[in-house]
Amino acid sequence: DLQGWSRAGVGDLTLLLDWSRDFPQAKPMLKNVRVNWRLGVGMPTGLRQDEDRLFAIPYGYDGAFSLPFGVGLDLHFQMYVRAGFDVQLTHVFGNTRTRRFKTSQDQTDLLFLQKAAVYKDWGLTQQFNLYGQLYKPFDIGLSFLLGYQYLKHGADELALPCGSSFSQAVANSAESLRDWTLHHIVVRADYDIGSHWDEPTVYPRLFAYAQLPFNGKRVAATSNVGISFSLDF
């Protein structure tokens, strides 16, 4: 179906176990080092790819379970300056579902004519974040962050059904199965509302952010702007 379409749905649900610890530093410039790690499982609750509509991509990993793991390091310096980095790797478990696949070298990825129950072996997804932050420089609970994010997804591979008359090499030559990369600049302003209270039991925070793509390979990149509100207990 090459006509226009519209659809709505949820993404994959992820459950995370998160740990962090502060290591105070008795140094002139460096005041604290925070180490954190996280481990989780992603469940295939997201909307699957619609194989009969043009570019109707999945809202998640297309029916597959995933295993995200990440580590990070935050450095707290003197004079309101913070910096850090974070690395997250996501392994996606292979799954079988009805998919379209390439059967001729002359076909484009948008117009595959053949469908079958195909197993997909997903590539590793890597996410790297680097940031610098001015943390509450005016003592009013307002902070500013500038960050860089790099995403890379390894090449995927299809396994055709046993006895299939189609070439597996041709099926895996599809451009959409090759690796892709994406670069973002992240700008964020944080307002810690609880900083105005004496010994609060709840810490309300407000975030405004912009995520701006500036380079990539084999991706459809869009800019994102949003506002988030959180309550920390």
Salt bridges, closest charged atoms under 4 A:
ASP1 OD2 - ARG53 NH1 3.75
ASP22 OD1 - ARG34 NE 2.61
ASP50 OD2 - ARG53 NE 3.08
GLU51 OE2 - ARG97 NH1 3.19
ASP52 OD1 - ARG100 NH2 2.85
ASP52 OD1 - LYS115 NZ 3.16
ASP62 OD2 - ARG97 NH1 3.17
ASP62 OD2 - ARG99 NE 3.76
ASP86 OD2 - ARG38 NH2 2.58
ASP156 OD2 - LYS120 NZ 3.78
ASP156 OD1 - HIS153 NE2 2.81
GLU175 OE1 - ARG178 NH1 3.40
GLU175 OE2 - ARG218 NE 2.69
ASP179 OD2 - LYS217 NZ 3.25
ASP179 OD1 - ARG218 NH1 3.42
ASP190 OD1 - ARG188 NE 2.76
ASP192 OD2 - LYS136 NZ 2.83
ASP192 OD2 - ARG205 NH2 3.95
ASP232 OD2 - ARG205 NH1 2.37
